[in-house]
């Protein structure tokens, strides 16, 4: 049997502190955008990106961006994460990769939800192709979730196939293409500003870096294997009956 051993001091230093700083920065930037820079040229240019994308809309891109966005819908990310938690555990015979992906995905989600409570940024002032969720526009949760999940999976696969450059290029080509495509889709569909998806990309990347540093490169979680020796009691020889 194996038992998880956790370095709690290391976890606080390598996980909780960096994530707390990232959460504070995300909230701070959100408040800066909504309370200080709201009427500036910078924010006007931010809105201008969405207005330009509206003029480029086509039936093909409407359908393509809808399908691409579904790759980071909450049910999709949750189900895929649960499946890979089990798959990584079975494939690598340890919990580090599974806990890494869990931490990367759910830490970005927690920071994203916390920031939307304080920032309360309105969606772009263009026609929305999706129903607007109750969360605010900053940051883009679809984008940060896509980075955390797809780049997180790419990192795990790279760690275990580092001798094969072709495979590593393939993992990262897919892992980067999907989040970038989703970032574009969220702007194209009028759901997020350029600054929203830009911070979403950064948020997902930071959560991956924090989780990887603590669980893949300098593990604060390890497994102790306990061997239980089974001792067989010596059997007494059967008495031989004489005839």
N, C-alpha and C positions, 0 to 999 in steps of 0.2 A: 504493500500500500504506500501511497505518497501523501505527504502532508505539506500544505503551503506554509512557507515561512516568510513573513513580511517585515521589512526594515521600516518601521513607522517613522523614524527620524528622517531617513532618506526619502521616504514618500512625501513627507511634509516639505522637505527642502527642494526636491526635484519635481514635484507634481503640484501640490497645493499652492505654494508661493508663486510660481510662474503663472499658473492659471488665474490666481487672484489678481495679479498685476494686469494680465490680459483683459480680464473682465472690467477692471477699473478704466483701462485705456479705451475699451470699446464704448463703455457708457460715457466717458469723457468726450470722445470724438462725436458720438451721437448728439450729446447736449450742445457741443460746439456748433454742429451743423444746424440744429433746430433752433437754438436760442441766440446765437451770435452771428452766424454767417448766412442766415436765411434770406436776407435781402441783398446779398452781394452778387457781384458779377460771376464769382466762382460757382455759386449755386444756380445762377441763371444758365451758365454754360452746361452744368450738370443736367438741367432740364432739357437743354437743347439737344443733347444726345438722343433722348427718347423721342423728341419731336422729329428728328431726322430719320430715326428708325421706322417711325410710323409711315413715312412717305415711301419706304422701301418694302412695305409689306406685300406679299404675294400669297396666293392660296397654297403653293408648295411650302413656303417658309412657315406659314401659319401651322400647317400640319406637322412639319418637321420639328419645329420648336416645341410644339405641344408634346410630341412623343419624347423628345429629348428631356424636357422638364420632368416627365414622369419617372425618369431614372433616379431622381433624388426626392421624390415625394416621400413623406414621412413613413407610410406603410411599407414602401419599397425598401427604404434604408433599414428600417427596424427588422423586417423579415430577413433581408440579406445578411445583416450583421449577426443575427441569431444563428443562421445557417453556417456562416463562416466561423463563428465561435466554436461550434461543435467540430467543424471540418479541420480547423487548425489544431485543436486539441488532439484529435485522432491522428492527424498527419505528423505532427512534430513531437508528440508524446510529452508535452508540457503545456503550462497554462499561459506563458508569457505573451505569445502572439495573440491569443484570444483576449487576454486582459488589455493588451495594447490597443487592439481595434475597438474594444468596448469603450475604453477611456477616451480615445481620439474622437469617436462619434458622439458620445453623450456629453463630453465636456464642451464641445463646440455648441451643442444644442442648448445646454444650460446657460452658457454665456450669451448666446443669441437671444434666448427668451428673456433673460434678465435685462439686456440692453433695450429690447423693444418696449419694456415696461416704462423705462425712464426717458428714452429718446422720443417716442411717439411721432415719428416722421411720417408725413402723408405720402401716399403713393404718387408717382408722376402724374402730371395733369394732362394725360393723353387717354385715348380709349384703351381700356383693359381687356385683354383677350382671355383672362382667367378671372374667376371670382376672387375678390380681394379677401384674404384671410384676416382674422381679427388682430394679428400681430402687425406692428408698424413696418415701415419700409426699410429702416436701417437696423442691422445689416441684413444682407440677403441670406436667409436660412437655407434655402435650396443650394446656394453656392457653397457655403461653408460645409454643409453636410456632404456635398459631392466631393469636395477636396478631402475631407476627413476619411470618408469611406474608400473612394477609388484610389486616391494616392496612398492611403494607409495600406490597402491590399497590395498595391504595387511595391511598397517598401518591404512588406513581409516576404513577398515572393522574391524580391531582389536579394534579401539577406540570405535566402536559402538556395539561390541559383546564381551567386555572385561570380562563378567561374564561367558562366555562359553569357557573353556580352549581347548576343542576338536576343536572347530571352529577356535580358534586362531592358534593352531598348524597347522591346515589345510591351513589357509591363508598364513602362513609364509613358510610352506613346498613348496607350489606352487610358492610363491613370490620369494623365494631364488633359487629354483631348476631351474627355467627358465633362469634367468641371468647367473648362473654358467654354465648351459648347453650351452648357447650362447657364453660365454667366451671361453669355450673349442672348440666350433665349429669354431669360428673365427681363432683360432690358427691351428686347424686341417686342415682347408681349405686354410691355407697359407696366410691369409689376415692380420694377426696381430701377433706381438711378445707377449711373456709372460708379459713384462713390459707394453705394450700397453693396454692389457685387465685388468691387475692389477690396473693401474691408472684409467681405465674406471670404474671399480667396485668402487673405492674410490670416483671418481667424482660423480657418481650417488648417492652414500650414503650421501655425503656431501650436495648435492642439496636437498635431502629428509629431512635431519636433519634441514637445514636452513628453508625450507618451513614449516615444521611441527612446529618448534619452534615459527615461526611468525604467523602462521594461525590456528594451531590446539591447541597448548598448551598455548601460550601467544598472542592471536589474536590481530593483528593490524587492522583487518577489522571486522566491526560489522554491524548489520542492525538495523536501527531505523524504527519502525513501526509508521506510521502516521494514526491516526483514524480521519476520516472525519465524523463529526456528521451531519447527514441529518435532517434538521428540516422541519417538515411538517407544512405548514401554516394552521391554523384552518379554517375549512370550515364553512361558514355562513349558518345557517339553511334555508332551502327553505321556502318561504312564503306559508302558507297554504291558498289556495283559498276557500273562503266561497261560498257555493251555495245559 
